[in-house]
């Protein structure tokens, strides 16, 4: 993807600064398939997930799912 020009970046910034996002609380969000699901991590776990995410190109959800499967199998 080519870099944006200053004019394109300014127009995009203006669009997202002025436009109010439409939120539907009855639908799950982008990062969740279930409603009202939040996970709070300690700093060590957060850094581990981010590091693994960058190396493996997987989402945090995929990494957590793999860890849980490994735990259940062993």
N, C-alpha and C positions, 0 to 999 in steps of 0.2 A: 504494500500500500504506500503510495507516495505521501510525502510530508504535506501537511496543510499549509496554505499561505496564511499570512497574518490576517488578511481579510476574512478568509474562511473560518479561522479560529475565533475571530471577534464575533462573527455572526452566530457561530455555534454557542459561544459563551453567552451572548445576548439571549438566544433562544432558551437555553436552560436556566438562565438567571431570571428571566421574566415568566416563563411558563411554569405553572404550578402542576406538579405531578398528580395524576389521578390514581388514587389508591383504593383498591377494593379489598376490604378486610375479610370478605367471605371467601376469598381465593388464597391458596398458599403462595408464599413469596418465591422469588427466584431461587433462593438457596435452600428451600425447604419444601418437601412434599407433604408435610403435615402441618396443620395449624398450631400456633402457640408452642412451637418447639424451639427452645433456646438452650444453648450449652455454654457455660462459663468455664474457661480454662485458666489454669495457673500459668505464670510466665514461661516456665520450662516447657510445658505441654504445647503452648502456643508457638514458641520458637521451634520446637521439634516438628510440629505440623507444617509450619511455613517452610522450613528447610527441606523436608521430604517432598512437599508440594512442588517446590522449584526444581528439585532433582528429578522426580518421577513424572512431572507434568500431570499429576492427578489432583482432584479436588480434595479438600479436607474431609468431606463426607466419604469419598472413596477410601481414603487412607484409614479413617476411623472404622469403617466397615471391614476392611481387611484385618485390622488389629483385633476386632471383636471375633471375626471368624477364626483366626489363629488361636485365640484364647479358648474358644468353644471346642475346637478340634483337639487341642492338646490336653 
